[in-house]
Structure formats: C-alpha cells, structure tokens
Amino acid sequence: MADTQTRKRRGGGRAGAAARRGSAVIDQMPWNPPINTDKPTEPLDQAGIEAIHEGAMRILEEIGIEFYNEEALGILKEAGCTINGDNVRMGRDFVMEMVAKAPSKFTITPRNPDKTIEVGGKTLLFGNVSSPPNYWDLEIGTKVAGNREMCRNLLKLTQYFNCIHFAGGYPVEPVDIHASVRHLDVLYDKLTLTDKAMHAYSLGKERVEDVMEMVRIAGGHSHEEFEATPRMYTNINSTSPLKHDHPMIDGCLRLARRGQAIVVTPFTLAGAMAPVTMAGAVAQSLAEALCAIALFQYVRPGIPCVIGTFTSNVDMKSGAPAFGTPEYMRSTQMTGQMARYYGLPMRSSGVCAANVPDGQAVWETSNSLWAAVQSGTNMVYHAAGWLEGGLIASPEKFIMDCEILQQIQRYMQPEITATGPDEIALDAIKAVGNDGHFFGIQHTQDRYTTAFYQPFLSDWKNYEGWDVAGGIWTAERAHHMFKEIVTSFEPPPIDDGIREELEDFVARRKAEGGAPTDF
C-alpha cells in the first residue's frame, strides 16, 4: 500500500460514518456464542480412525513420551506406567480409562456470570490472539516489540467485540514489563478491562498460583466457591516431538487440583516436528495430548480437559511454518473426528502466515476458521488478530477477523435455513408473478432490516461511490475503527472494593519479587 498516506488524507468512508454514530462505533451482533448446526466434515472412514488411533497408542506403548517433571513421573509410576529415566510408556487400557473420565462438555464462569461459556457439544467459541512478542498497526507501519499500552488496547478490542467469547493469553507480550511481574500487571489489566473467561499461562508455581488468586478475588469468591466449578483455564503445548516440559505440567497439576480447565495442544508441524504425512502428524499430536490428559485425569478424575490441535505444515523450501493450508484444514478435520472418538471437546486456531493484514492474511485465516467450523471445534484460539505465524498481533487484523467471525455466527443462525410457509413465500412469489420485483411487497418490507447479514467493515458501494467517499482500503477502515473503539472504550463495571483488593495483591506480590526468572 505505497499510497497509504495519500488515501488517509482523503478521509471519509464508512469509518467516518461510524464516528458519527457515537461511542458504539459499529452496530455489531449481540453476545451469542454460536451453535454449530452443520454436520462435521469427516475425511476419515472408520478404518482411518482406527488406524490413527492405533498409531497414537503404539507411540505411547512402544516409543513413549518424555516428561521432564519429577512429580509427574512419580504419579505415572504409581499409576503403573513404565518409567525409564524421563521416558514414560503407558498402556492403551490405562490411557482410554483415564481419558473416558474427562467430561465431554463443561462451563467456565468468569467474573461476569452473563459471560459464562459452555465448552463442548456443538458450541463454537472464539478467543483473541495470544502471545505474539511483536505488534504491527497501520500508523506505526512496521513490526515492533509489544508493550503494555498495545496489550491494553488489544484487550479493549477483546472486550468490545461480542464475537470474542474468551480472553486468551496476552494479546501481545508487553516486553516493557519485567518477566517476573508481567503476569501480575497483565492479569490486572485483563480482569479490569474485560469480564470474559480468563486464561493463565501454565508456567510454574508462582504465575499459576497468582493468577488463580487474582481470578478468585475478581469474582468475589471464597476458595471453596472458586474450586467448585471452572472459573478459568490454561492451555499448554507439548514440546514436539514427544516431550512435555516441567513448568507447563507443574502449572496444570496445580490447576487440576483446584478444579480449573486445561487445554492440551501439541504444536506439531509436519515435516519438522512431526512426520511429513498428515496422518502421522495427527497420530503423534494425539499421543502427545492424550498422555497429558491421562495424567490430569488420574490426579483429579473428571477435571475438564480439551484436546487441542496445532497440526500444520512447514514450507519445505525454507522450514518456515505455514498456516491456513489445505493440509492444515484436513488435519484439523481429522483431529475433530478423533476428538469425537475420544469424547473430548476440541480446540483449534484461526491462524495465518501473512506478515501484514492483506489478502493472504484474509484467505489463510478464513481457511483456518472454516476448518474449525468443519471439524466441530469448540474453542478457536487466535481467532482475531494473528499475523506472521503468531509472531505479530495487529489491531487491524483483529477487526478484519471479527468481520469473518460475525459472518460465521450469522451463517449458523437457524432462521436462514427455515422452511416454513413464510420462508417458502409462495404468496409473495404469486403476488410478484412473472414481471414484477420483490423490493416493495409487504413480505420484503416486513423483513428487510434483518433478512441479510449487515457488515460493519466490508464496503458494498460500487467503485465510484467508494472512490468519492475517499477510496479507503479495508485495513485502513479497520485502523480508523480501532482508534475509535479504544478512544470511546468503557471498561466493564467492577466493584471498587474488588479493584482495591486486586491492586493490593499485585503490589504485595511485586514487593515479594513476583515469579523467579533467569535474568
């Protein structure tokens, strides 16, 4: 976009109209987590399902998984697994018995009970981008390290958009805050700027314990109330191939013992950290996830667990990760079949390899999101704002992605496919006959405001109208909306006493040094 500044100076367009609408900025769809009404796409036949299951079980039985966590090794030895140093081999009977204890669906209740989410079944949930170390927006125009202000602005988008149902990890890493206390400041921001389901990085004792306590305080819960039902969740990745590290397993064990939800997502890139064949990559991914879920179920039977997939491929010319590819879509669909086979809720992602919010970013993310729909995914991580394979967070991309998410939500609404007499509309067709039109008849007039999806970002004017209005490209319109949203943002209400208790907790933990680091 070489002439970006020229087009910016021309101004106007839909963003200007949005500003005139006041603090709402856009007319968006209400909070209503979609129910996936479609039958899942299932590329595997029964023999294929059994073959991948057999592959995963043989990995666990014959090769084993490295657990670099002494507590986990002790627990698994007690459970009857074969331990050789850090290597754990577990029989399929044990794995399947433990996995069967995990619920097929559960709820997470944040500090605002109206934002309670159900994970599992046919519910489809979208979360914000999580964990990029870098940030890009149209005003800065280049990739820069994330900071607290950028993180806070992306959290405001997380709260603002009703199509975002849970708050993932840091939407951009605020590297201007020391790692020992970063979790304290960001969780304070998350708990005061949003009221949606909250995430904790499972990175050892201090961070997990601090986040659990802050979520408990924010909800006004006793310790017993906090532990009675999931109030938050974590997501961990295995270290592919075939390893689980110490801090993530440690954090999950702490969360499991207090009844909080766990998502286990192997990061298997076919051709690099997993076999180049998608069936082999999926089998390895399942083995890495199921062994951890079996551990957590042994520790606390019935603890909510989600099986995640991050199986994609690499560019074999460079080794760089690729996302939104045909292989990514198929592996996600295949993992969906296997998640149903094991009776577990599933997590996938809305991802791309594009470096800026351009056409590539849109088609790769759209492929990823529709693969989530097709697979029967329940939680979609990184559904809005992800660039450069997870190395960049972008507010323009966040808003562009929310347009796609709203379209998916609208696509799922059952009234689109209703087939009653009013929908078949024979009387309307008869009234128009062979040479009229439907614009002015009563059947249309009664429905015209709600009949079709109304975009907040797409521009449906013809070229001349678009050009006269300033010729604003999509990312520029998104940038204007981003500025308007953060300028007019009003945080959700929180009790003054709770806010003060959170502030006191953060101050005390900072004085104590926060979490230990290597620097």
C-alpha positions in Angstrom: 0.0 0.0 0.0 2.5 2.5 -1.2 0.0 5.4 -1.4 -1.4 4.8 2.1 -0.8 8.3 3.3 -2.4 9.8 0.2 -5.6 7.8 0.8 -5.5 8.6 4.5 -5.6 12.3 3.8 -8.7 11.9 1.7 -10.6 10.6 4.8 -14.3 9.8 4.9 -15.8 6.4 4.1 -17.6 4.1 6.5 -15.2 4.8 9.4 -16.3 8.5 9.3 -19.9 7.4 9.4 -19.0 5.2 12.3 -17.6 8.1 14.3 -20.8 10.0 13.8 -22.8 7.1 15.4 -21.1 7.9 18.7 -19.5 5.6 21.3 -21.0 2.4 19.9 -18.6 2.9 16.8 -20.2 -0.1 15.0 -23.5 -1.9 15.0 -22.4 -5.4 15.9 -24.2 -8.7 16.6 -25.1 -9.4 20.2 -23.2 -11.7 22.6 -24.5 -15.1 21.5 -21.9 -17.9 21.2 -22.9 -19.8 18.0 -24.2 -23.3 17.9 -22.6 -25.3 15.1 -25.6 -26.5 13.1 -23.6 -28.3 10.4 -22.6 -31.9 10.3 -18.8 -32.1 10.6 -16.6 -32.8 7.6 -15.1 -36.2 8.2 -12.4 -37.2 5.7 -11.6 -40.4 7.6 -13.6 -43.6 7.2 -13.8 -46.0 10.2 -10.7 -47.8 9.1 -8.8 -44.5 9.0 -10.0 -43.6 12.5 -8.8 -46.9 13.9 -5.5 -46.6 12.1 -4.7 -43.2 13.5 -5.9 -44.4 17.0 -3.6 -47.4 16.7 -0.7 -45.2 15.7 -1.2 -43.0 18.7 -1.5 -45.9 21.1 1.6 -47.6 19.7 3.6 -44.3 20.1 2.5 -44.3 23.8 3.2 -48.0 24.3 6.4 -48.6 22.3 8.2 -45.2 22.0 6.9 -43.3 25.0 6.8 -39.6 25.9 9.4 -37.7 27.8 8.1 -36.0 30.9 10.6 -33.5 32.4 8.7 -33.2 35.6 9.6 -35.3 38.6 6.2 -35.1 40.2 4.5 -36.3 37.1 7.0 -39.1 36.8 6.1 -40.2 40.3 2.4 -40.0 39.7 2.6 -42.0 36.5 4.8 -44.6 38.1 2.2 -45.0 40.9 -0.4 -45.4 38.1 1.5 -48.4 36.7 3.2 -46.8 33.7 6.7 -47.9 32.7 9.3 -45.3 33.6 12.8 -45.3 32.2 14.6 -42.1 33.2 12.3 -39.3 31.8 10.6 -41.6 29.3 7.1 -42.8 30.1 5.3 -45.6 28.3 1.7 -46.2 29.1 -0.7 -48.9 28.0 -3.7 -48.1 25.9 -6.1 -49.6 28.5 -4.9 -47.1 31.1 -5.0 -44.2 28.6 -8.5 -44.9 27.5 -9.7 -45.5 31.0 -8.4 -42.1 32.1 -9.5 -40.2 29.1 -13.0 -41.5 29.5 -13.2 -39.8 32.8 -13.0 -36.3 31.2 -16.3 -34.6 30.6 -17.5 -34.1 27.0 -18.6 -30.6 27.9 -18.3 -28.2 30.8 -18.7 -24.5 31.6 -16.3 -21.7 32.6 -17.8 -19.0 34.7 -15.9 -15.7 34.6 -16.4 -12.7 37.0 -19.4 -11.7 34.9 -21.7 -14.7 35.0 -23.6 -13.4 31.9 -20.4 -14.3 30.0 -20.3 -17.9 31.1 -19.3 -20.2 28.3 -20.1 -23.8 27.6 -17.1 -25.8 26.2 -18.1 -28.9 24.2 -21.1 -30.2 22.4 -21.9 -28.1 19.4 -20.9 -24.7 20.9 -18.3 -22.8 18.9 -16.3 -20.2 20.9 -13.8 -17.7 19.6 -10.8 -16.2 21.5 -8.4 -13.4 20.9 -4.9 -13.6 19.5 -2.5 -14.7 22.2 1.3 -14.5 22.9 2.9 -12.7 19.9 6.0 -10.9 21.0 5.6 -8.2 18.3 2.9 -5.7 17.2 2.0 -4.0 13.9 -0.5 -1.4 13.1 -1.0 0.9 10.2 0.1 4.0 12.0 3.4 2.5 13.1 3.8 0.7 9.8 6.4 -1.8 10.8 6.9 -4.7 13.3 7.8 -3.5 16.8 8.1 -5.2 20.2 4.9 -5.3 22.2 4.3 -3.0 25.2 1.7 -2.6 27.9 -0.3 0.1 26.1 -0.6 -2.1 23.0 -1.6 -5.1 25.1 -4.3 -3.0 26.9 -5.7 -1.7 23.5 -6.0 -5.3 22.2 -7.7 -6.3 25.5 -10.2 -3.4 24.8 -10.9 -5.0 21.4 -11.3 -8.4 23.2 -13.9 -6.9 25.5 -15.6 -4.7 22.8 -16.4 -7.4 20.3 -19.3 -9.7 21.2 -18.0 -12.4 18.8 -14.9 -12.9 21.1 -16.0 -15.2 23.8 -12.9 -15.8 25.9 -9.8 -13.9 26.7 -6.7 -15.9 25.8 -3.2 -15.2 26.8 -1.5 -11.8 26.4 -2.8 -10.5 23.1 0.7 -9.1 22.7 3.6 -9.7 25.0 4.3 -6.4 26.9 8.1 -6.7 26.9 8.4 -3.4 28.7 7.3 -5.1 31.9 9.9 -7.3 33.5 9.0 -11.0 33.2 9.0 -11.6 36.9 5.9 -9.3 37.4 4.5 -9.2 33.9 1.7 -11.7 34.7 0.6 -9.5 37.6 0.2 -6.3 35.6 -1.4 -8.0 32.6 -3.8 -10.1 34.6 -4.8 -6.9 36.5 -5.5 -5.3 33.1 -7.4 -8.3 31.8 -9.6 -8.5 34.9 -10.4 -4.8 34.9 -10.7 -4.2 31.1 -12.6 -7.4 30.3 -15.1 -9.6 32.1 -14.8 -12.7 29.9 -13.4 -16.2 30.7 -9.8 -15.8 31.8 -6.6 -17.7 30.9 -3.4 -18.4 32.9 -0.1 -19.2 31.4 0.9 -22.6 32.9 4.5 -21.6 33.6 5.3 -22.9 37.0 4.1 -22.3 40.6 4.2 -18.6 41.1 2.4 -17.5 37.9 -0.3 -20.1 38.1 -0.9 -19.5 41.8 -1.0 -15.8 41.4 -3.5 -15.9 38.5 -5.8 -18.3 40.3 -5.8 -16.0 43.3 -6.5 -12.9 41.2 -9.3 -14.6 39.3 -10.8 -15.7 42.7 -10.6 -12.1 44.0 -12.1 -10.6 40.9 -15.1 -13.0 41.1 -15.6 -12.3 44.8 -15.4 -16.0 45.5 -14.3 -17.9 48.6 -11.7 -20.6 48.0 -14.4 -23.2 48.1 -16.6 -21.4 45.5 -13.6 -20.9 43.2 -12.8 -24.6 43.3 -16.4 -25.7 42.9 -16.6 -25.0 39.2 -14.1 -23.9 36.5 -13.6 -20.1 36.7 -10.6 -20.0 34.3 -8.5 -22.2 32.1 -5.0 -22.8 30.8 -3.5 -24.0 27.5 -0.2 -25.9 27.3 1.8 -27.1 24.4 3.9 -30.2 24.3 7.5 -29.8 23.1 7.2 -31.8 19.9 8.4 -34.4 19.2 7.2 -36.4 22.2 8.1 -34.3 25.2 6.3 -32.4 28.0 8.3 -29.8 29.9 8.5 -29.1 33.6 6.7 -25.8 34.1 3.7 -26.5 31.9 2.9 -29.8 33.6 3.6 -28.3 37.0 1.1 -25.5 36.3 -1.6 -27.9 35.0 -1.3 -30.1 38.1 -1.9 -27.1 40.3 -4.9 -26.0 38.2 -6.3 -29.6 38.1 -6.2 -29.9 41.8 -8.3 -26.8 42.1 -10.8 -27.8 39.6 -9.8 -25.5 36.7 -10.0 -26.3 33.0 -7.0 -27.5 31.0 -6.4 -27.4 27.2 -3.6 -29.6 25.9 -2.4 -28.6 22.4 0.6 -30.2 20.8 2.4 -28.0 18.3 3.2 -30.5 15.6 4.5 -29.0 12.3 4.5 -31.8 9.7 7.9 -32.1 8.1 9.7 -30.5 11.1 8.5 -31.6 14.5 6.2 -34.4 13.2 6.1 -36.8 10.2 5.6 -35.1 6.8 2.4 -37.1 6.3 -0.7 -35.6 7.9 -1.9 -38.9 9.3 1.4 -39.4 11.0 1.4 -35.8 12.3 -2.1 -36.2 13.7 -1.3 -39.6 15.3 1.8 -38.0 17.0 -0.3 -35.0 18.1 -2.9 -37.2 19.7 -0.3 -39.3 21.6 1.3 -36.1 23.0 -2.1 -34.8 24.1 -3.7 -38.0 25.4 -0.8 -38.9 27.7 -1.1 -35.5 29.5 -4.9 -35.7 29.7 -4.5 -39.2 31.2 -2.1 -37.8 33.9 -4.5 -35.0 34.8 -7.5 -37.4 35.0 -5.5 -39.7 37.3 -4.8 -36.8 39.6 -8.3 -35.5 39.6 -10.9 -37.7 37.8 -13.4 -35.6 35.9 -11.3 -32.5 35.6 -12.3 -30.6 32.4 -9.8 -31.2 29.6 -9.8 -30.1 26.0 -7.7 -31.8 23.3 -6.1 -29.2 21.0 -4.7 -29.3 17.5 -2.0 -27.2 16.1 -1.0 -29.6 13.3 0.1 -27.7 10.2 3.0 -28.0 7.8 6.2 -26.1 7.0 7.4 -24.6 3.8 9.8 -27.3 2.7 11.9 -24.6 0.9 12.6 -22.6 4.0 11.4 -24.5 7.0 9.0 -21.7 8.0 5.6 -22.6 9.4 2.6 -22.4 7.1 -1.0 -22.0 8.2 -4.4 -22.0 6.6 -3.1 -24.5 4.1 -5.1 -27.4 2.6 -3.1 -29.7 4.8 -3.9 -27.6 7.9 -7.6 -27.8 7.1 -7.5 -31.6 6.6 -5.5 -32.2 9.8 -8.0 -30.1 11.7 -10.9 -32.0 10.3 -9.2 -35.3 11.1 -8.4 -34.3 14.6 -12.1 -33.3 15.0 -13.1 -36.9 14.2 -10.6 -38.2 16.7 -11.7 -35.8 19.4 -15.3 -37.2 19.0 -13.8 -40.7 19.1 -12.3 -40.0 22.5 -15.3 -38.0 23.7 -13.3 -34.8 24.3 -14.0 -31.1 23.5 -11.6 -29.7 20.9 -9.5 -26.6 20.4 -8.1 -25.3 17.1 -6.9 -21.9 15.8 -7.6 -19.1 13.4 -4.1 -18.7 12.0 -2.1 -17.4 9.0 1.5 -16.9 7.9 0.9 -13.5 6.4 3.0 -10.6 7.7 0.5 -7.8 7.3 -3.3 -7.6 7.1 -3.5 -8.2 3.4 -5.3 -10.6 1.0 -3.1 -13.5 2.1 -3.9 -12.9 5.7 -7.6 -13.0 4.9 -7.7 -16.2 2.9 -5.4 -18.1 5.2 -7.3 -17.1 8.3 -10.6 -17.8 6.6 -9.4 -21.2 5.7 -8.4 -21.8 9.3 -11.7 -20.6 10.7 -13.8 -22.6 8.3 -11.7 -25.6 9.1 -12.6 -25.1 12.7 -16.3 -25.0 11.8 -16.0 -28.1 9.6 -14.1 -30.0 12.3 -16.6 -29.4 15.1 -14.1 -27.4 17.1 -15.4 -26.0 20.4 -12.6 -23.4 21.2 -10.9 -21.4 18.5 -7.7 -19.8 19.7 -6.2 -16.8 17.9 -9.5 -16.2 16.1 -8.8 -12.5 15.8 -5.5 -10.5 15.4 -2.9 -13.1 14.4 -0.1 -12.5 11.9 3.3 -13.9 10.9 2.7 -17.4 12.2 2.0 -16.0 15.7 4.9 -13.5 15.9 2.8 -10.4 15.3 -0.5 -9.1 16.8 -2.4 -6.5 14.8 -5.5 -4.4 15.7 -6.4 -4.0 12.1 -6.2 -7.8 11.6 -8.2 -8.2 14.8 -11.1 -6.2 13.4 -10.9 -7.7 10.0 -11.1 -11.2 11.6 -14.1 -10.2 13.7 -16.0 -9.5 10.4 -15.4 -13.1 9.5 -16.4 -14.3 12.9 -19.7 -12.4 12.8 -20.3 -13.9 9.3 -19.8 -17.4 10.8 -22.1 -16.6 13.6 -24.8 -15.4 11.2 -24.2 -18.4 9.0 -25.1 -20.6 12.0 -28.4 -18.9 12.8 -31.2 -21.4 12.0 -33.6 -18.8 10.5 -31.5 -18.8 7.4 -32.4 -22.3 6.6 -36.0 -22.3 8.0 -38.5 -23.8 5.5 -42.0 -22.9 6.9 -44.7 -21.3 4.7 -43.4 -17.8 5.4 -39.9 -18.8 4.3 -41.1 -20.7 1.1 -43.1 -17.5 0.4 -45.5 -18.8 -2.2 -47.9 -16.0 -1.6 -45.1 -13.4 -2.2 -44.0 -15.2 -5.4 -47.6 -15.3 -6.6 -48.0 -11.6 -5.8 -45.0 -10.6 -7.9 -45.7 -13.0 -10.7 -43.7 -13.1 -13.8 -42.8 -9.5 -14.4 -42.6 -7.7 -11.0 -40.0 -7.3 -8.3 -39.8 -8.1 -4.6 -38.4 -4.8 -3.3 -41.8 -3.1 -2.5 -44.0 -6.0 -1.4 -45.1 -6.5 2.2 -43.2 -9.8 2.6 -39.9 -7.9 1.9 -40.9 -4.8 3.9 -41.5 -6.9 7.0 -38.1 -8.5 6.8 -35.7 -6.1 5.0 -33.9 -4.9 8.1 -33.0 -8.4 9.4 -33.1 -10.6 6.3 -29.4 -10.4 5.5 -26.1 -10.0 7.3 -25.0 -6.4 7.5 -21.2 -6.0 7.6 -19.5 -3.4 9.8 -16.3 -3.4 7.9 -17.0 -4.5 4.3 -17.8 -1.7 1.9 -20.5 -2.6 -0.6 -20.6 0.6 -2.5 -19.6 0.5 -6.2 -16.2 1.7 -7.3 -17.4 5.3 -8.0 -19.1 5.6 -4.6 -16.2 4.1 -2.8 -13.8 6.4 -4.6 -15.8 9.5 -3.9 -16.0 8.5 -0.2 -12.2 8.5 0.0 -11.2 5.2 -1.6 -10.5 3.7 1.8 -8.9 0.2 1.7 -10.1 -2.4 4.2 -7.1 -2.3 6.6 -7.4 1.5 6.7 -11.1 1.3 7.6 -10.2 -1.2 10.3 -7.5 1.1 11.6 -10.0 4.0 11.9 -12.4 1.7 13.8 -9.6 0.6 16.1 -8.8 4.2 17.1 -12.5 5.0 17.6 -13.1 1.9 19.7 -10.1 2.4 22.1 -10.9 6.1 22.4 -14.5 5.6 23.4 -14.0 2.3 25.3 -15.8 2.0 28.6 -14.5 -0.9 30.8 -17.0 -3.3 32.3 -18.1 -2.5 35.8 -16.1 -3.9 38.8 -16.7 -3.3 42.5 -14.4 -0.7 44.0 -13.5 -3.0 46.8 -12.6 -5.8 44.5 -10.4 -3.5 42.4 -8.6 -2.3 45.5 -8.1 -5.9 46.7 -6.6 -6.7 43.3 -4.3 -3.7 43.4 -3.2 -4.6 46.9 -2.4 -8.2 45.8 -0.4 -7.0 42.8 1.6 -4.6 45.0 2.3 -7.3 47.6 3.4 -9.9 45.1 5.6 -7.3 43.3 7.2 -6.5 46.6 7.9 -10.2 47.1 9.6 -10.4 43.8 6.9 -12.0 41.7 8.0 -15.1 39.8 11.6 -16.1 39.5 13.4 -15.6 36.2 16.8 -16.2 34.7 17.5 -12.5 34.3 
